[in-house]
Amino acid sequence: MTNIAFIGLGNMGGPMAANLLKSGMQVTVFDLVEASVNALVEQGAKAATSAVDAVADAEVVVTMLPAAAHVKSLYLGDNGIIEASRDDVLFIDSSTIDADSARVVGKAVEQAGRLFVDAPVSGGVAGAKAGTLTFIMGGSVDGVAKATPVLQCMGKNLFHAGDTGAGQIAKICNNMLLAVLMSGTSEALQLAIDNGLDPKVMSDIMLQSSGCNWTLQKYNPCPGVMEDVPSSNDYQGGFMVKLMNKDLNLAMNAAANSESSTPMAAAAQGLYKLHQRNGNGDKDFSSIFTLFAKD
């Protein structure tokens, strides 16, 4: 039985930690929100009084935090979890942050003689609950090999993208494309509706034609077309607009650093920023569909 510390029990981290428990792992948890900790304790986890306390005896530490500032604050410094950990520990950071921050943290971990893997996820809250997440890993061969059996308890698809930071680059490229696809799919469906077509019929046509894409297959943005997706639940749950904007900002910053041309992503970012400014930041990102509606 592997002794795992899990820090960060939000919408994604909580279900991920729960799946580790279901897999028979011994899990110690910490989060600033006491209710999140208590929910995992009820499922068999051990509560820690602090992040430092959580990692003291852990063989593997998994972190799932909102932003780079939180990750660096947790790991680095005299009171960071690196110094508080065992010599043979593996750190897995599943937060979505910029690649440079991941490299800074990874270097500090490696200089301390420990292993580090950046492993951001794709699959959303539903995937976290079902244990079907995709993990995109950056790190050494040894780190990835050690991380794999742990991540398999929480995910279905695991990829080694390259060295430390590569997981973050791959993740933001994926989400950048997702924003473009969701915007374009919403635009196309609304055009069909405006011209008298049934959106369900139009979706079925595109599913069997060259316009087929993941948003049509798994996450249709038009209400009433697909069951058990946010668009049929007033866009509640799922991946929030404000988080998509965070990922688009990371993508555009990476594009600026590499002088990459990303005009489609820039257009999608403009749409999502406008959508958030209109008060939709906490709605699912598929709610971009409503931006195109005539009413």
C-alpha positions in Angstrom: 0.0 0.0 0.0 1.5 3.3 -1.1 1.4 6.2 1.3 0.3 9.3 -0.6 -0.2 12.9 0.4 -2.7 14.8 -1.6 -2.8 18.6 -1.3 -5.6 20.6 -3.0 -9.0 19.2 -2.8 -11.1 21.4 -5.1 -13.5 20.3 -7.8 -10.8 18.2 -9.4 -8.5 17.3 -6.5 -11.3 16.0 -4.3 -12.5 13.3 -6.7 -8.9 12.4 -7.7 -8.0 11.8 -4.1 -11.2 9.7 -3.6 -10.1 7.5 -6.5 -6.8 6.9 -4.9 -8.6 5.7 -1.8 -10.8 3.4 -3.9 -7.7 1.9 -5.3 -6.5 0.9 -1.9 -3.9 3.7 -1.4 -3.2 5.2 2.1 -4.0 8.9 1.5 -3.3 11.8 3.8 -5.1 15.0 2.6 -4.8 18.7 3.2 -6.7 21.7 2.0 -7.4 25.2 3.3 -11.2 24.4 3.1 -12.0 22.2 6.1 -15.2 20.9 4.6 -13.2 19.5 1.6 -10.8 17.7 4.0 -13.7 16.3 6.0 -15.4 14.9 2.9 -12.3 12.8 2.1 -11.9 11.8 5.8 -15.4 10.3 5.6 -14.1 8.2 2.7 -11.1 6.9 4.6 -8.4 9.5 4.2 -6.3 10.8 7.1 -6.4 14.6 7.7 -3.2 16.6 8.0 -3.0 19.8 10.0 -0.8 21.5 7.4 0.8 20.8 4.0 4.1 20.1 5.8 2.4 17.6 8.1 0.8 15.9 5.1 4.1 15.1 3.3 6.1 14.0 6.3 5.8 10.3 5.7 4.5 10.3 2.1 6.2 8.2 -0.6 4.3 10.2 -3.2 2.9 13.7 -3.0 0.2 14.9 -5.4 -0.6 18.6 -5.6 -3.6 20.1 -7.4 -3.6 23.9 -7.0 -5.2 26.9 -8.8 -2.2 28.8 -10.1 1.6 29.0 -10.3 1.9 31.3 -7.4 0.2 28.7 -5.1 2.5 25.9 -6.5 5.7 27.9 -5.9 4.6 29.0 -2.5 3.9 25.5 -1.5 7.0 23.8 -2.8 9.8 26.4 -2.3 11.4 28.1 0.7 12.4 26.9 4.1 8.9 26.0 5.0 8.1 24.4 1.7 7.1 20.8 1.2 10.4 19.9 -0.5 12.4 20.3 2.7 9.7 18.6 4.8 9.6 15.5 2.7 11.4 12.2 2.7 14.6 11.8 0.7 13.0 9.2 -1.7 9.7 11.0 -2.3 8.1 11.6 -5.7 6.3 14.9 -6.3 3.5 15.0 -8.9 2.0 18.4 -9.6 -1.3 18.2 -11.6 -2.0 21.9 -11.5 -2.2 23.7 -14.8 0.5 26.4 -14.7 3.0 28.0 -17.0 5.9 25.7 -18.1 8.6 28.1 -16.7 7.1 27.8 -13.2 6.9 24.0 -13.5 10.6 24.0 -14.5 11.6 26.2 -11.5 9.8 23.9 -9.1 11.1 20.8 -10.8 14.7 22.1 -10.6 14.4 22.8 -6.9 13.0 19.3 -6.3 15.8 17.7 -8.3 18.5 19.7 -6.6 17.1 18.3 -3.3 17.6 14.8 -4.7 13.9 14.0 -5.2 11.9 13.2 -8.3 9.3 15.6 -9.9 6.7 15.2 -12.6 4.4 17.9 -13.9 1.2 16.1 -14.8 -1.7 18.4 -15.7 -5.0 16.8 -16.6 -7.7 16.8 -19.2 -11.2 15.4 -18.8 -12.9 17.8 -16.4 -14.8 17.2 -13.2 -16.7 14.3 -14.8 -13.4 12.6 -15.7 -12.0 13.2 -12.2 -15.0 11.5 -10.6 -15.0 8.6 -13.1 -11.3 8.0 -12.9 -10.9 8.5 -16.6 -8.7 11.6 -16.7 -5.9 12.1 -19.2 -2.5 12.9 -17.6 0.1 14.6 -19.7 3.5 14.2 -18.0 6.7 16.1 -18.1 9.8 14.8 -16.4 12.5 12.2 -16.3 12.0 8.6 -17.4 12.5 7.4 -13.8 10.0 10.0 -12.5 7.3 9.1 -15.0 7.8 5.3 -14.4 7.3 5.9 -10.7 4.3 8.2 -11.2 2.5 5.9 -13.7 0.9 3.4 -11.2 -0.3 6.2 -9.1 -1.8 8.2 -12.0 -3.5 5.0 -13.4 -5.7 5.0 -10.3 -7.1 8.4 -11.4 -6.8 8.3 -15.1 -7.4 6.3 -18.3 -4.8 7.8 -20.6 -1.2 8.7 -19.7 1.3 10.4 -21.9 4.9 11.3 -21.4 5.3 14.6 -23.4 9.0 15.2 -22.6 11.2 16.9 -20.0 9.9 18.9 -17.0 7.5 21.5 -18.2 6.5 19.6 -21.3 3.3 18.4 -19.7 2.2 22.0 -19.2 3.0 23.0 -22.8 1.0 20.0 -24.1 -2.0 20.8 -21.8 -2.3 24.4 -22.8 -2.0 23.5 -26.6 -4.9 21.1 -26.1 -7.1 23.6 -24.2 -6.3 26.3 -26.7 -7.6 24.1 -29.5 -10.6 23.1 -27.3 -11.5 26.8 -27.0 -11.3 27.3 -30.7 -13.4 24.2 -31.4 -16.1 25.1 -28.8 -16.4 28.6 -30.2 -16.6 27.4 -33.8 -19.1 24.7 -33.1 -21.3 27.1 -31.2 -21.1 29.6 -34.1 -22.0 26.9 -36.6 -25.0 25.5 -34.6 -26.4 29.0 -34.1 -26.1 29.7 -37.8 -28.1 26.6 -38.5 -30.7 27.6 -35.9 -31.0 31.1 -37.4 -31.8 29.5 -40.7 -34.5 27.2 -39.5 -32.6 23.9 -38.8 -33.0 21.7 -35.8 -29.7 21.8 -33.8 -30.0 18.1 -33.0 -30.3 17.3 -36.7 -27.5 19.7 -37.5 -25.3 18.1 -34.8 -26.0 14.6 -36.2 -25.1 15.8 -39.7 -21.8 17.3 -38.6 -21.0 14.2 -36.5 -21.0 12.2 -39.7 -19.3 14.9 -41.8 -16.0 16.8 -42.0 -17.1 19.1 -39.2 -17.0 16.3 -36.6 -15.1 17.2 -33.4 -15.0 16.4 -29.7 -17.4 19.1 -28.7 -20.1 17.5 -30.9 -19.2 14.0 -29.8 -19.0 14.5 -26.0 -20.0 18.1 -25.0 -22.6 19.6 -27.3 -23.0 23.3 -26.3 -26.6 23.7 -27.5 -29.2 23.1 -24.7 -31.4 20.0 -25.3 -29.3 18.3 -27.8 -27.3 16.0 -25.5 -28.1 14.7 -22.0 -25.8 14.8 -19.0 -23.7 17.7 -20.2 -23.6 21.3 -18.8 -25.6 22.8 -21.7 -28.6 20.8 -20.6 -28.2 21.9 -16.9 -28.1 25.7 -17.4 -24.3 25.4 -18.0 -23.7 24.4 -14.4 -20.7 22.2 -13.4 -17.9 21.2 -15.8 -15.0 23.5 -16.7 -15.7 27.2 -15.8 -15.2 30.0 -18.3 -12.8 31.8 -15.9 -10.6 28.7 -16.0 -10.7 28.5 -19.8 -9.5 32.1 -19.8 -6.7 31.3 -17.4 -5.5 28.5 -19.8 -5.9 30.8 -22.8 -3.7 33.4 -21.1 -1.1 30.7 -20.5 -1.3 29.6 -24.1 -1.0 33.2 -25.4 2.0 33.9 -23.1 3.7 30.8 -24.4 3.0 31.8 -27.9 4.5 35.2 -27.3 7.6 33.7 -25.8 8.1 31.4 -28.8 6.9 33.9 -31.4 4.3 31.5 -32.5 1.4 32.6 -34.7 -2.0 31.9 -33.0 -4.7 34.0 -34.6 -7.5 31.5 -34.0 -6.6 31.3 -30.3 -6.5 35.1 -30.1 -10.0 35.2 -31.5 -11.3 32.6 -29.1 -9.6 34.4 -26.2 -11.4 37.6 -27.2 -14.7 35.8 -27.2 -14.1 34.1 -23.8 -12.9 37.3 -22.2 -16.1 39.1 -23.4 -18.2 36.2 -22.2 -16.6 36.4 -18.7 -17.0 40.2 -18.6 -20.7 39.6 -19.2 -21.0 37.8 -15.9 -20.5 34.2 -17.1 -17.2 33.4 -15.4 -18.5 30.6 -13.2 -20.6 28.9 -16.0 -19.2 26.0 -18.0 -17.1 27.0 -20.9 -19.7 25.6 -23.4 -21.9 28.5 -22.4 -20.0 30.5 -25.1 -22.9 29.2 -27.2 -25.2 31.8 -25.6 -22.9 34.6 -26.9 -24.1 33.9 -30.4 -27.8 33.7 -29.7 -30.0 36.4 -31.2 -31.8 36.9 -27.8 
